Protein backbone atom coordinates (compact mmCIF):
# COMPACT_ATOMS: atom_id res chain seq x y z
CA UNK A 1 0.00 0.00 0.00
CA UNK A 2 1.44 3.33 -1.03
CA UNK A 3 1.11 6.46 1.07
CA UNK A 4 0.35 9.48 -1.04
CA UNK A 5 0.58 13.24 -0.59
CA UNK A 6 -1.68 15.43 -2.70
CA UNK A 7 -3.34 12.56 -4.60
CA UNK A 8 -4.67 13.42 -8.04
CA UNK A 9 -3.34 16.97 -7.70
CA UNK A 10 -5.70 17.68 -4.77
CA UNK A 11 -5.55 17.64 -0.99
CA UNK A 12 -7.50 14.43 -0.69
CA UNK A 13 -9.12 11.76 -2.80
CA UNK A 14 -11.40 8.84 -2.11
CA UNK A 15 -13.04 6.27 -4.30
CA UNK A 16 -12.07 3.96 -7.12
CA UNK A 17 -10.87 4.70 -10.63
CA UNK A 18 -11.84 2.19 -13.30
CA UNK A 19 -11.60 -0.86 -11.02
CA UNK A 20 -7.82 -0.38 -10.88
CA UNK A 21 -6.93 2.06 -8.07
CA UNK A 22 -8.68 2.87 -4.82
CA UNK A 23 -7.92 6.08 -2.93
CA UNK A 24 -8.82 6.28 0.74
CA UNK A 25 -8.05 7.82 4.11
CA UNK A 26 -6.87 5.85 7.15
CA UNK A 27 -6.08 7.55 10.49
CA UNK A 28 -5.85 10.88 8.72
CA UNK A 29 -3.40 9.64 6.09
CA UNK A 30 -4.18 9.40 2.41
CA UNK A 31 -3.26 6.17 0.66
CA UNK A 32 -3.82 4.41 -2.63
CA UNK A 33 -4.06 0.67 -3.23
CA UNK A 34 -4.92 -1.74 -5.96
CA UNK A 35 -8.68 -2.30 -6.29
CA UNK A 36 -9.91 -5.72 -5.19
CA UNK A 37 -13.33 -7.19 -5.78
CA UNK A 38 -15.16 -7.38 -2.43
CA UNK A 39 -15.91 -10.93 -1.32
CA UNK A 40 -18.72 -12.08 0.90
CA UNK A 41 -18.86 -15.87 0.69
CA UNK A 42 -21.17 -16.16 3.74
CA UNK A 43 -19.65 -19.48 4.83
CA UNK A 44 -20.75 -21.22 8.02
CA UNK A 45 -17.64 -20.03 9.90
CA UNK A 46 -18.07 -16.45 8.68
CA UNK A 47 -21.74 -16.38 9.68
CA UNK A 48 -20.93 -17.88 13.11
CA UNK A 49 -18.44 -15.08 13.69
CA UNK A 50 -20.93 -12.44 12.52
CA UNK A 51 -23.58 -13.91 14.81
CA UNK A 52 -21.16 -13.70 17.74
CA UNK A 53 -20.46 -10.03 16.96
CA UNK A 54 -24.19 -9.36 16.65
CA UNK A 55 -25.06 -10.88 20.04
CA UNK A 56 -22.13 -9.26 21.84
CA UNK A 57 -22.86 -5.92 20.17
CA UNK A 58 -26.44 -5.95 21.46
CA UNK A 59 -25.14 -6.93 24.91
CA UNK A 60 -22.60 -4.09 24.94
CA UNK A 61 -25.31 -1.64 23.92
CA UNK A 62 -27.49 -2.91 26.77
CA UNK A 63 -24.63 -2.58 29.28
CA UNK A 64 -24.15 1.04 28.15
CA UNK A 65 -27.80 1.88 28.83
CA UNK A 66 -28.57 -0.15 31.96
CA UNK A 67 -27.88 1.53 35.32
CA UNK A 68 -29.07 -1.40 37.43
CA UNK A 69 -26.57 -3.24 39.65
CA UNK A 70 -25.78 -6.90 38.93
CA UNK A 71 -25.88 -8.94 42.17
CA UNK A 72 -22.98 -11.19 41.09
CA UNK A 73 -20.59 -8.25 40.68
CA UNK A 74 -22.24 -5.60 42.92
CA UNK A 75 -21.74 -3.12 40.05
CA UNK A 76 -23.46 -2.23 36.83
CA UNK A 77 -22.36 -4.53 34.03
CA UNK A 78 -20.56 -1.66 32.31
CA UNK A 79 -18.61 -0.76 35.47
CA UNK A 80 -17.69 -4.41 36.06
CA UNK A 81 -16.34 -4.63 32.49
CA UNK A 82 -14.49 -1.31 32.86
CA UNK A 83 -12.82 -2.40 36.11
CA UNK A 84 -11.36 -5.54 34.48
CA UNK A 85 -10.35 -3.95 31.17
CA UNK A 86 -6.58 -3.72 30.65
CA UNK A 87 -5.04 -0.27 30.57
CA UNK A 88 -5.06 1.28 27.12
CA UNK A 89 -8.17 -0.59 25.94
CA UNK A 90 -11.79 0.44 25.88
CA UNK A 91 -14.11 -1.86 27.78
CA UNK A 92 -16.45 -2.55 24.87
CA UNK A 93 -13.55 -3.56 22.61
CA UNK A 94 -12.14 -5.73 25.38
CA UNK A 95 -15.34 -7.71 25.91
CA UNK A 96 -15.70 -8.09 22.12
CA UNK A 97 -12.16 -9.48 22.06
CA UNK A 98 -12.79 -11.83 24.99
CA UNK A 99 -15.98 -13.27 23.51
CA UNK A 100 -15.29 -13.18 19.76
CA UNK A 101 -11.48 -13.49 19.53
CA UNK A 102 -9.67 -16.76 18.75
CA UNK A 103 -12.46 -18.19 16.64
CA UNK A 104 -15.16 -16.94 19.03
CA UNK A 105 -14.11 -19.48 21.66
CA UNK A 106 -15.62 -17.45 24.51
CA UNK A 107 -18.90 -16.96 22.66
CA UNK A 108 -19.08 -20.64 21.71
CA UNK A 109 -18.47 -21.68 25.34
CA UNK A 110 -21.20 -19.29 26.48
CA UNK A 111 -23.56 -20.59 23.80
CA UNK A 112 -22.86 -24.21 24.81
CA UNK A 113 -23.59 -23.33 28.46
CA UNK A 114 -26.81 -21.57 27.39
CA UNK A 115 -27.91 -24.56 25.31
CA UNK A 116 -27.17 -26.91 28.24
CA UNK A 117 -29.75 -25.13 30.42
CA UNK A 118 -33.02 -27.01 30.66
CA UNK A 119 -35.10 -23.88 31.23
CA UNK A 120 -34.44 -20.38 29.90
CA UNK A 121 -37.54 -18.72 31.33
CA UNK A 122 -35.83 -17.09 34.35
CA UNK A 123 -33.20 -15.49 32.08
CA UNK A 124 -35.91 -14.24 29.72
CA UNK A 125 -37.87 -12.75 32.64
CA UNK A 126 -34.77 -11.02 34.02
CA UNK A 127 -33.76 -9.67 30.58
CA UNK A 128 -37.23 -8.29 29.94
CA UNK A 129 -37.38 -6.79 33.44
CA UNK A 130 -34.29 -4.60 33.03
CA UNK A 131 -34.60 -0.90 32.29
CA UNK A 132 -34.42 -0.69 29.33
CA UNK A 133 -35.23 -4.32 28.46
CA UNK A 134 -32.56 -6.33 26.64
CA UNK A 135 -33.16 -6.53 22.89
CA UNK A 136 -32.94 -9.67 20.76
CA UNK A 137 -29.96 -9.97 18.40
CA UNK A 138 -30.29 -10.85 14.71
CA UNK A 139 -28.60 -14.02 13.47
CA UNK A 140 -28.02 -15.48 10.02
CA UNK A 141 -27.45 -18.92 8.52
CA UNK A 142 -24.73 -19.80 6.00
CA UNK A 143 -25.62 -18.19 2.70
CA UNK A 144 -27.08 -15.16 4.46
CA UNK A 145 -30.63 -16.38 5.14
CA UNK A 146 -32.21 -15.02 8.32
CA UNK A 147 -32.06 -17.35 11.33
CA UNK A 148 -33.98 -17.18 14.61
CA UNK A 149 -32.69 -14.20 16.61
CA UNK A 150 -30.87 -14.61 19.89
CA UNK A 151 -33.45 -14.01 22.60
CA UNK A 152 -33.03 -11.25 25.21
CA UNK A 153 -32.32 -13.89 27.86
CA UNK A 154 -29.62 -15.46 25.70
CA UNK A 155 -27.96 -12.07 25.14
CA UNK A 156 -28.00 -11.37 28.89
CA UNK A 157 -26.64 -14.86 29.65
CA UNK A 158 -23.76 -14.46 27.18
CA UNK A 159 -22.80 -11.07 28.62
CA UNK A 160 -22.85 -12.53 32.14
CA UNK A 161 -20.67 -15.36 30.83
CA UNK A 162 -18.31 -12.65 29.57
CA UNK A 163 -18.22 -11.18 33.09
CA UNK A 164 -17.20 -14.62 34.33
CA UNK A 165 -14.51 -15.00 31.65
CA UNK A 166 -12.80 -11.73 32.61
CA UNK A 167 -12.98 -12.52 36.32
CA UNK A 168 -15.59 -9.93 37.28
CA UNK A 169 -18.08 -12.61 38.35
CA UNK A 170 -17.02 -15.42 40.70
CA UNK A 171 -18.85 -18.22 38.86
CA UNK A 172 -20.18 -19.03 35.41
CA UNK A 173 -23.86 -18.20 35.04
CA UNK A 174 -26.23 -21.06 35.64
CA UNK A 175 -29.95 -21.68 35.53
CA UNK A 176 -30.67 -18.81 37.92
CA UNK A 177 -29.71 -15.34 36.64
CA UNK A 178 -28.31 -12.66 38.93
CA UNK A 179 -30.74 -10.09 40.23
CA UNK A 180 -30.55 -6.51 39.04
CA UNK A 181 -31.56 -3.65 41.31
C-alpha positions in Angstrom: 0.0 0.0 0.0 1.4 3.3 -1.0 1.1 6.5 1.1 0.4 9.5 -1.0 0.6 13.2 -0.6 -1.7 15.4 -2.7 -3.3 12.6 -4.6 -4.7 13.4 -8.0 -3.3 17.0 -7.7 -5.7 17.7 -4.8 -5.5 17.6 -1.0 -7.5 14.4 -0.7 -9.1 11.8 -2.8 -11.4 8.8 -2.1 -13.0 6.3 -4.3 -12.1 4.0 -7.1 -10.9 4.7 -10.6 -11.8 2.2 -13.3 -11.6 -0.9 -11.0 -7.8 -0.4 -10.9 -6.9 2.1 -8.1 -8.7 2.9 -4.8 -7.9 6.1 -2.9 -8.8 6.3 0.7 -8.0 7.8 4.1 -6.9 5.9 7.1 -6.1 7.5 10.5 -5.9 10.9 8.7 -3.4 9.6 6.1 -4.2 9.4 2.4 -3.3 6.2 0.7 -3.8 4.4 -2.6 -4.1 0.7 -3.2 -4.9 -1.7 -6.0 -8.7 -2.3 -6.3 -9.9 -5.7 -5.2 -13.3 -7.2 -5.8 -15.2 -7.4 -2.4 -15.9 -10.9 -1.3 -18.7 -12.1 0.9 -18.9 -15.9 0.7 -21.2 -16.2 3.7 -19.7 -19.5 4.8 -20.7 -21.2 8.0 -17.6 -20.0 9.9 -18.1 -16.5 8.7 -21.7 -16.4 9.7 -20.9 -17.9 13.1 -18.4 -15.1 13.7 -20.9 -12.4 12.5 -23.6 -13.9 14.8 -21.2 -13.7 17.7 -20.5 -10.0 17.0 -24.2 -9.4 16.6 -25.1 -10.9 20.0 -22.1 -9.3 21.8 -22.9 -5.9 20.2 -26.4 -6.0 21.5 -25.1 -6.9 24.9 -22.6 -4.1 24.9 -25.3 -1.6 23.9 -27.5 -2.9 26.8 -24.6 -2.6 29.3 -24.2 1.0 28.1 -27.8 1.9 28.8 -28.6 -0.2 32.0 -27.9 1.5 35.3 -29.1 -1.4 37.4 -26.6 -3.2 39.6 -25.8 -6.9 38.9 -25.9 -8.9 42.2 -23.0 -11.2 41.1 -20.6 -8.2 40.7 -22.2 -5.6 42.9 -21.7 -3.1 40.1 -23.5 -2.2 36.8 -22.4 -4.5 34.0 -20.6 -1.7 32.3 -18.6 -0.8 35.5 -17.7 -4.4 36.1 -16.3 -4.6 32.5 -14.5 -1.3 32.9 -12.8 -2.4 36.1 -11.4 -5.5 34.5 -10.4 -3.9 31.2 -6.6 -3.7 30.7 -5.0 -0.3 30.6 -5.1 1.3 27.1 -8.2 -0.6 25.9 -11.8 0.4 25.9 -14.1 -1.9 27.8 -16.5 -2.5 24.9 -13.5 -3.6 22.6 -12.1 -5.7 25.4 -15.3 -7.7 25.9 -15.7 -8.1 22.1 -12.2 -9.5 22.1 -12.8 -11.8 25.0 -16.0 -13.3 23.5 -15.3 -13.2 19.8 -11.5 -13.5 19.5 -9.7 -16.8 18.8 -12.5 -18.2 16.6 -15.2 -16.9 19.0 -14.1 -19.5 21.7 -15.6 -17.4 24.5 -18.9 -17.0 22.7 -19.1 -20.6 21.7 -18.5 -21.7 25.3 -21.2 -19.3 26.5 -23.6 -20.6 23.8 -22.9 -24.2 24.8 -23.6 -23.3 28.5 -26.8 -21.6 27.4 -27.9 -24.6 25.3 -27.2 -26.9 28.2 -29.7 -25.1 30.4 -33.0 -27.0 30.7 -35.1 -23.9 31.2 -34.4 -20.4 29.9 -37.5 -18.7 31.3 -35.8 -17.1 34.3 -33.2 -15.5 32.1 -35.9 -14.2 29.7 -37.9 -12.8 32.6 -34.8 -11.0 34.0 -33.8 -9.7 30.6 -37.2 -8.3 29.9 -37.4 -6.8 33.4 -34.3 -4.6 33.0 -34.6 -0.9 32.3 -34.4 -0.7 29.3 -35.2 -4.3 28.5 -32.6 -6.3 26.6 -33.2 -6.5 22.9 -32.9 -9.7 20.8 -30.0 -10.0 18.4 -30.3 -10.8 14.7 -28.6 -14.0 13.5 -28.0 -15.5 10.0 -27.4 -18.9 8.5 -24.7 -19.8 6.0 -25.6 -18.2 2.7 -27.1 -15.2 4.5 -30.6 -16.4 5.1 -32.2 -15.0 8.3 -32.1 -17.3 11.3 -34.0 -17.2 14.6 -32.7 -14.2 16.6 -30.9 -14.6 19.9 -33.5 -14.0 22.6 -33.0 -11.3 25.2 -32.3 -13.9 27.9 -29.6 -15.5 25.7 -28.0 -12.1 25.1 -28.0 -11.4 28.9 -26.6 -14.9 29.7 -23.8 -14.5 27.2 -22.8 -11.1 28.6 -22.8 -12.5 32.1 -20.7 -15.4 30.8 -18.3 -12.7 29.6 -18.2 -11.2 33.1 -17.2 -14.6 34.3 -14.5 -15.0 31.7 -12.8 -11.7 32.6 -13.0 -12.5 36.3 -15.6 -9.9 37.3 -18.1 -12.6 38.3 -17.0 -15.4 40.7 -18.8 -18.2 38.9 -20.2 -19.0 35.4 -23.9 -18.2 35.0 -26.2 -21.1 35.6 -29.9 -21.7 35.5 -30.7 -18.8 37.9 -29.7 -15.3 36.6 -28.3 -12.7 38.9 -30.7 -10.1 40.2 -30.6 -6.5 39.0 -31.6 -3.7 41.3 
